[in-house]
Amino acid sequence: MFGLVDGNNFYASVERSFNPRLRGQPVVILSSGDGCAIARSNEAKALGVRMGQPIHEIDPSIRKQLRCLSANFGLYGDISGRIVSILRDLFPAVEVYSIDESFVTFDGIPEGERERVAREARARILQWTGIPCCVGIGPTKTLAKLSNKRAKSTAHGVVTTLPLSPALDAYPVEDVWGVGRKLTARLGAEGILTAGDLVRADPETLRTRYGVTLARTQRELQGELCTDLQDEEPERQQIIVSRTFGKDVTSLDDLQQAVATFTQRACEKLRARSLMAGGVWVWLNTNAFKPGMPQYHPSKAFNLIAPTSDTREVLMVAQGLVRAMFRGEDQYRYKKAGVGLLDLTHGDHQQADLFAQIDPRSKSLMEVMDRANAKFGRGSMGFASAAWRARDNKLAKPSWSVKREALSPAYTTRWDQLVKAR
């Protein structure tokens, strides 16, 4: 049996757990650049705020009722990690599906104890982190996901759904994991309106018309296990860091500084997974939502002579690619840039190159930098070409820095921003 543990309105709930004044108020979490709603409390949903809706499109009379906050992903990730550690203490295996969702197994837990253990997990998470959760239980992941959706409308927050359950006939097919809006319209035209209808549909017809993915979903709803738990993160094929600028960038210096900052972060992620990159990809974008302005969307990639995780080597390549793509001061106004690390391989599985000049100090230098940033906080040590500043330096942020005007404190990762008890 599987369980799906899902934090209710996770981003908003994290903000509320540290700021009780937000409880009972319509809270909206904004995307990078404070542009769109990426999370909403139940109160905000009741006011009609849609997922992904640009904040400027919301009626002013409604907008003034909202408490809009910039996304604090560092805080959300830290709380997510704490929730996963609680789950690992209670369940035999855990698969972190997303920042707010985790699949668990009940292997070795007696049937009569499953819901009790699920309620215990829910209570611990609420007491230790302040995040309300629901738990869905089922013999497959799809049924566990369906159960979790049903659990959100209950007071106890724990629901089990078995194959052939009458509840499937009341569950909209559009809410079934993996169906989506486009498939919902096509299925509805054929009279498949609920999960129960999907279970009873002809398998061969379903496979022929809609492909193997929907056929697999049908089998999972019927109780046939098609996807098992993945308790290890799948191998990364690439690492990407990109940002939308707080204001348009026109100068080469600002553009290179931004790309250098993204490169440094991408290389940190690379080393954290003990990987090395064989290629570097950089792209620049002007604002496609302003068609009256000149548009330019260049992209270039470069294959490295030998795979590396040294930020210095990747920086030299990334900066060269920016120079090659840049077109004249004030000719274009850049709104976004990104860096991708490609052809990833494990650091201990490398084919040596006879002609590659590898700095023997590279590994030690990167380890020192990573340890310093881990101990004293991200940004404690960095490269001059990036937007790095000493922590106590009061210099202004770069002009291109992401707009985050309503950012909450780093309650759990900065000593100077810890919650003060009065």
Residue pairs with C-beta under 8 A, 6 or more apart in sequence:
1 105
1 106
1 114
1 137
1 138
1 139
2 103
2 104
2 105
2 106
2 137
2 138
2 139
2 140
2 141
2 143
2 144
2 229
3 91
3 103
3 104
3 105
3 106
3 114
3 118
3 135
3 136
3 137
3 144
4 97
4 101
4 102
4 103
4 104
4 135
4 136
4 141
4 144
4 145
4 147
4 148
5 83
5 87
5 101
5 102
5 103
5 104
5 118
5 121
5 122
5 125
5 133
5 134
5 135
5 148
6 100
6 101
6 133
6 134
6 135
6 136
6 148
7 13
7 80
7 83
7 100
7 101
7 125
7 131
7 132
7 133
8 131
8 132
8 133
8 134
8 152
9 39
9 40
9 41
9 42
10 39
10 76
10 80
10 99
10 100
10 131
11 29
11 38
11 39
11 71
11 76
11 100
12 22
12 27
12 28
12 29
12 39
12 40
12 41
12 44
13 41
13 130
13 131
13 132
14 72
14 75
14 76
14 79
14 131
15 22
15 27
15 29
15 69
15 72
15 408
16 22
16 23
16 27
16 41
16 130
17 79
17 129
17 130
17 131
18 75
18 130
18 408
18 409
18 411
18 419
19 408
22 41
22 67
24 43
25 41
25 43
25 67
26 40
26 41
26 43
26 44
26 46
26 47
26 49
26 65
26 66
26 67
27 40
27 41
27 43
27 44
27 66
27 67
27 69
28 37
28 39
28 40
28 41
28 44
28 49
28 55
28 66
28 67
28 68
28 69
29 37
29 38
29 39
29 40
29 68
29 69
29 70
29 71
30 36
30 37
30 38
30 55
30 68
30 69
30 70
30 71
30 406
31 37
31 38
31 71
32 71
32 243
32 244
32 402
32 404
33 244
33 245
33 246
33 402
33 403
34 55
34 68
34 70
34 403
34 404
34 405
34 406
35 54
35 55
35 244
36 52
36 53
36 54
36 55
37 44
37 49
37 50
37 51
37 52
37 53
37 55
37 58
38 51
38 52
38 71
39 71
40 49
40 51
44 66
47 62
47 65
47 66
48 62
49 58
49 62
49 66
55 63
55 68
58 66
68 406
69 406
69 407
69 408
70 403
70 404
70 405
70 406
70 407
70 408
71 404
72 407
72 408
72 410
74 410
74 413
75 408
75 410
75 411
75 412
75 413
76 99
77 99
78 412
78 413
79 129
79 131
79 412
80 96
80 99
80 100
82 128
82 129
83 102
83 125
83 129
83 131
83 133
84 94
84 96
84 102
86 121
86 124
86 125
86 128
86 129
87 94
87 102
87 104
87 121
88 94
90 104
90 117
90 120
90 121
90 124
91 104
91 105
91 106
91 109
91 117
91 121
92 104
92 105
92 106
92 107
92 108
92 109
93 104
93 105
93 107
93 229
93 231
94 102
94 103
94 104
94 231
95 102
95 103
95 104
95 229
95 230
95 231
96 102
96 233
97 103
103 141
103 144
103 229
104 121
105 229
106 114
106 117
106 137
109 117
114 137
114 160
115 137
115 158
115 160
118 135
118 137
118 158
119 135
119 156
119 157
119 158
121 133
121 135
122 133
122 134
122 135
122 157
122 158
125 131
125 133
126 132
126 133
132 157
133 157
134 148
134 151
134 152
134 154
134 157
134 158
134 159
135 147
135 148
135 151
135 157
135 158
135 159
136 143
136 144
136 145
136 146
136 147
136 148
136 149
136 150
136 151
136 159
136 160
136 161
137 144
137 147
137 158
137 159
137 160
137 161
138 144
138 145
138 146
138 147
138 160
138 161
138 162
139 162
139 163
139 223
139 225
140 220
140 221
140 223
140 224
140 225
140 226
140 227
141 177
141 220
141 227
142 176
142 177
142 178
142 217
142 220
142 221
143 161
143 162
143 163
143 220
143 221
143 223
144 161
145 177
146 161
146 168
146 171
146 175
146 176
146 177
146 195
146 221
147 159
147 160
147 161
148 159
149 171
149 175
150 159
150 161
150 167
150 171
151 157
151 158
151 159
161 167
161 168
162 223
163 199
163 221
163 222
163 223
164 199
164 223
168 194
168 195
168 196
168 199
168 221
169 194
169 195
169 196
169 197
170 194
170 196
171 194
171 195
171 196
172 193
172 194
172 195
173 179
173 184
173 187
173 188
173 192
173 193
173 194
173 195
173 197
173 198
174 180
174 181
174 184
175 195
176 195
176 198
176 217
176 221
177 217
178 213
178 214
178 217
179 187
179 198
179 214
179 217
183 210
183 214
186 210
187 193
187 197
187 198
187 210
191 197
192 198
192 201
195 221
198 206
198 217
198 218
198 221
199 218
199 221
199 222
201 218
203 215
203 218
203 219
206 214
206 215
206 218
207 214
207 215
216 226
216 227
219 226
220 226
220 227
235 344
236 273
236 275
236 344
237 344
238 281
238 340
238 341
238 342
238 344
239 266
239 269
239 270
239 275
239 277
239 340
239 341
239 344
240 266
240 338
240 339
240 340
240 341
241 262
241 263
241 265
241 266
241 269
241 338
241 339
242 262
242 283
242 336
242 337
242 338
242 339
243 258
243 262
243 336
243 337
243 338
243 402
244 335
244 336
244 402
245 258
245 334
245 335
245 336
245 337
245 400
245 401
245 402
246 399
246 400
246 401
246 402
246 403
247 399
247 400
248 287
248 333
248 334
248 335
249 255
249 258
249 333
249 334
249 335
249 337
249 399
249 400
250 329
250 330
250 332
250 333
250 334
251 329
252 322
252 323
252 326
252 329
254 398
254 399
254 400
255 284
255 322
255 326
255 334
255 337
255 400
256 319
256 322
256 323
256 385
257 385
257 386
257 387
257 398
257 400
258 337
258 387
258 398
258 400
259 282
259 318
259 319
259 322
259 337
259 339
260 315
260 318
260 319
260 383
260 385
260 386
260 387
261 386
261 387
261 388
262 337
262 338
262 339
263 311
263 314
263 315
263 318
263 339
263 386
264 311
264 315
264 382
264 383
264 386
264 388
266 314
266 339
266 340
266 341
267 309
267 310
267 311
267 314
267 341
267 366
268 311
268 370
268 373
268 378
270 276
270 277
270 309
270 341
270 344
271 309
271 366
271 370
272 370
274 346
274 347
274 348
275 309
275 344
275 345
275 346
275 347
276 307
276 308
276 309
276 344
276 345
276 346
276 347
276 350
277 304
277 307
277 308
277 309
277 314
277 341
277 342
277 343
277 344
278 303
278 304
278 307
278 342
278 343
278 344
278 345
279 301
279 302
279 303
279 304
279 341
279 342
279 343
280 301
280 302
280 304
280 314
280 317
280 318
280 321
280 339
280 340
280 341
280 342
281 299
281 300
281 301
281 302
281 339
281 340
281 341
281 342
282 299
282 300
282 301
282 318
282 321
282 322
282 325
282 337
282 338
282 339
282 340
283 297
283 298
283 299
283 300
283 337
283 338
283 340
284 296
284 297
284 298
284 299
284 322
284 325
284 326
284 334
284 336
284 337
285 297
285 334
285 335
285 336
285 337
286 293
286 294
286 295
286 296
286 297
286 332
286 333
286 334
286 335
287 293
287 333
287 335
288 295
288 297
293 333
294 331
294 332
294 333
296 327
296 332
296 334
298 325
299 325
300 321
300 324
300 325
301 321
301 340
301 342
302 317
302 320
302 321
303 343
304 313
304 317
305 353
305 355
305 356
306 350
306 352
306 353
306 356
306 358
307 343
307 345
307 350
308 314
308 362
309 347
309 366
310 359
310 362
310 365
310 366
311 366
311 369
311 383
312 362
312 383
313 362
314 341
315 383
315 385
318 339
319 385
369 381
369 382
372 380
372 381
373 379
373 380
373 381
376 391
377 391
377 413
377 414
379 388
379 389
379 391
380 391
381 388
382 388
387 397
387 398
387 401
389 395
409 417
410 417
411 417
411 418
411 419
412 418
